[in-house]
């Protein structure tokens, strides 16, 4: 089913978009697509700082459109209650009026995502590339944020010890974030925990199958489910 948004330039519409993007980098999927362009085209300007997730997403899509374009097909999106502000295109012309207008309305402290690269920046980039090549270092791998449900055996499971057991698993490229207990019924609660992983170092399937659901942790953990998996933009 296609994602649907309503009245994107209203407070209620922006609030829904901001909440939707809380755990997502893009409107659908793990890369920018035509769905992002569609929603982007319905917004009159950069969302205010009050809508931090929507503002971050809007600036990122604007930068992609300016620099490299967006070619992903997407899964489909519906926007109701308003008309597009600009024509959605994969690669806008260099003198993008929409981008200029958005920049003028932003505060002076905002980062200019559309500025031309200076000679100093080009030189610095070349020096970094040369230094990395000389040292033999590989480009840093991408990262992902994972929201995971960890379920106990029953209502008698000690949830404090369950969380301690989960966090006792240490792997290179794995970082634990915030967590909370969520009621599931009949007095049973599940642990919902946020992880950040380095994609080339950590496999979530391997983490679950070979670490979190085997002895001795399976004394507390019955099963694990991935609730959300999102690439982190660099």
C-alpha positions in Angstrom: 0.0 0.0 0.0 1.4 3.4 -1.0 2.4 5.9 1.8 -0.1 8.8 2.0 0.3 12.4 3.2 -2.2 15.2 3.5 -1.9 19.0 3.4 1.9 18.9 3.7 2.2 22.7 4.1 -0.1 22.7 7.1 1.1 22.2 10.7 -0.7 18.9 10.9 0.7 17.7 7.6 4.3 18.7 8.5 3.9 17.0 11.9 2.9 13.7 10.3 5.8 14.0 7.9 8.2 14.7 10.7 7.0 11.8 12.8 7.2 9.5 9.7 10.8 10.5 9.1 11.8 9.9 12.7 13.2 6.5 12.0 13.6 6.8 8.2 16.1 8.4 5.9 13.8 8.4 2.9 10.1 8.3 2.1 10.3 4.6 1.0 13.2 2.1 0.9 16.8 2.6 1.7 17.8 5.1 -1.0 16.4 8.3 -2.5 13.7 7.7 -5.0 10.9 9.4 -7.0 8.8 9.1 -3.9 11.1 11.6 -2.2 10.9 13.9 -5.2 7.1 13.8 -5.2 6.8 14.8 -1.5 9.6 17.3 -1.9 7.7 19.0 -4.8 4.6 19.6 -2.6 6.5 21.6 0.1 6.7 25.4 -0.4 9.9 25.8 1.6 12.2 24.1 4.0 10.3 22.9 7.1 11.1 25.0 10.2 13.5 23.8 12.8 10.5 22.6 14.9 10.2 19.7 12.4 13.8 18.6 12.7 13.4 15.3 10.8 11.4 16.8 7.9 13.9 19.7 7.7 16.9 17.4 7.6 15.3 15.2 4.9 14.2 18.2 2.8 17.7 19.7 2.8 19.3 16.3 2.0 16.9 15.7 -1.0 17.5 19.2 -2.3 21.3 18.6 -2.2 20.9 15.3 -4.1 18.8 16.9 -6.7 21.4 19.6 -7.2 24.4 17.4 -7.2 23.6 14.0 -8.7 19.9 13.7 -9.3 17.6 11.0 -8.0 16.9 7.9 -10.1 15.3 5.3 -7.7 11.8 4.2 -8.7 10.3 4.1 -5.1 7.3 2.1 -3.9 4.6 4.7 -4.5 3.4 7.7 -2.5 0.1 9.7 -2.4 -0.1 13.4 -1.5 -3.6 14.8 -1.0 -5.0 18.2 -0.1 -2.6 20.4 -2.1 -0.9 20.9 -5.4 2.8 20.5 -6.3 4.7 23.8 -5.7 7.3 22.9 -8.4 7.6 20.4 -11.1 9.4 17.3 -9.9 12.5 16.5 -11.9 15.3 14.1 -11.4 18.1 16.6 -12.2 17.1 20.3 -11.9 19.1 23.0 -13.9 22.0 24.6 -12.2 20.1 27.9 -11.5 17.4 26.2 -9.5 15.0 28.8 -8.4 13.4 26.6 -5.8 16.8 26.0 -4.1 17.6 29.8 -4.2 14.2 30.6 -2.6 14.7 28.0 0.1 18.2 29.4 0.9 16.9 33.0 1.2 14.2 31.9 3.7 16.6 29.8 5.8 18.4 31.5 8.7 21.9 32.8 8.1 23.3 30.1 10.4 22.0 27.3 8.1 24.5 25.2 6.2 24.6 26.1 2.5 24.1 22.6 0.9 24.1 24.1 -2.6 27.2 26.2 -2.5 30.0 25.9 -5.1 33.1 24.0 -4.0 36.0 26.4 -3.5 39.5 25.9 -4.6 40.6 25.4 -1.0 37.9 22.7 -0.5 39.0 20.9 -3.7 42.6 21.0 -2.7 41.8 19.7 0.8 39.7 16.9 -0.7 42.5 15.9 -3.0 45.0 15.9 -0.1 42.7 13.7 1.9 42.3 11.3 -1.0 46.0 11.1 -1.5 46.7 10.6 2.2 44.1 7.8 2.3 45.6 6.1 -0.7 49.1 6.4 0.6 48.1 4.9 4.0 46.2 2.1 2.3 43.1 2.8 4.3 39.7 1.8 2.9 36.8 4.2 2.7 34.7 4.1 5.8 31.8 1.7 5.5 28.3 2.8 5.7 26.2 2.6 8.8 22.6 1.6 9.6 20.3 2.1 12.5 18.3 -0.9 13.6 15.3 -0.9 16.0 14.9 -4.4 17.4 12.2 -6.2 19.5 13.6 -8.7 22.0 10.9 -11.0 23.4 11.2 -12.9 26.7 9.8 -16.4 27.4 7.1 -15.4 29.8 6.0 -12.8 32.4 8.4 -14.3 34.9 11.5 -13.5 32.9 13.7 -10.9 34.6 13.7 -8.1 32.0 16.6 -6.3 33.7 18.8 -9.4 33.3 17.5 -9.9 29.7 18.7 -6.4 28.8 22.0 -7.0 30.5 22.5 -10.2 28.6 21.7 -8.5 25.3 24.1 -5.6 25.9 26.8 -8.1 27.0 27.2 -9.1 23.3 30.2 -7.0 22.0 31.1 -7.0 18.3 33.3 -4.6 16.3 31.0 -2.1 14.6 28.1 -2.7 17.0 26.8 0.1 19.3 23.8 0.0 21.5 21.5 2.9 21.9 18.3 3.7 23.9 15.9 1.1 25.0 12.5 0.7 26.6 10.1 -2.0 27.8 6.9 -2.3 25.8 3.8 -4.2 27.1 2.6 -6.9 24.8 -0.3 -8.3 26.9 -0.9 -10.8 29.8 1.7 -9.0 31.9 4.5 -9.7 29.4 6.8 -7.0 28.2 9.3 -6.9 25.4 12.6 -5.0 25.2 12.8 -2.5 22.3 16.3 -1.5 21.7 18.1 0.7 19.2 21.4 -0.5 17.6 23.9 1.3 15.3 25.9 -1.1 13.1 28.8 -0.7 10.6 27.3 -2.5 7.5 30.5 -4.3 6.5 31.3 -5.5 10.0 27.9 -6.6 11.5 25.2 -8.8 10.1 21.9 -8.4 12.0 20.9 -11.9 11.1 24.2 -13.3 12.4 23.8 -11.2 15.6 20.4 -12.7 16.3 21.0 -16.3 15.2 24.5 -16.8 16.6 24.6 -14.5 19.7 21.2 -13.4 21.0 19.2 -16.6 20.8 21.9 -19.1 21.9 23.2 -20.1 25.3 23.4 -18.5 27.8 21.4 -15.6 26.5 18.5 -17.8 25.4 17.8 -18.4 29.1 16.0 -15.0 28.9 15.5 -14.3 25.2 12.9 -16.3 23.3 13.2 -14.4 19.9 14.2 -11.2 18.2 12.5 -9.2 15.5 13.7 -6.3 13.4 11.2 -3.5 13.6 13.0 -0.9 11.5 16.2 -0.9 9.5 17.5 2.4 8.0 20.7 3.5 6.3 22.3 6.4 8.0 23.2 9.2 5.7 26.7 10.5 5.9 
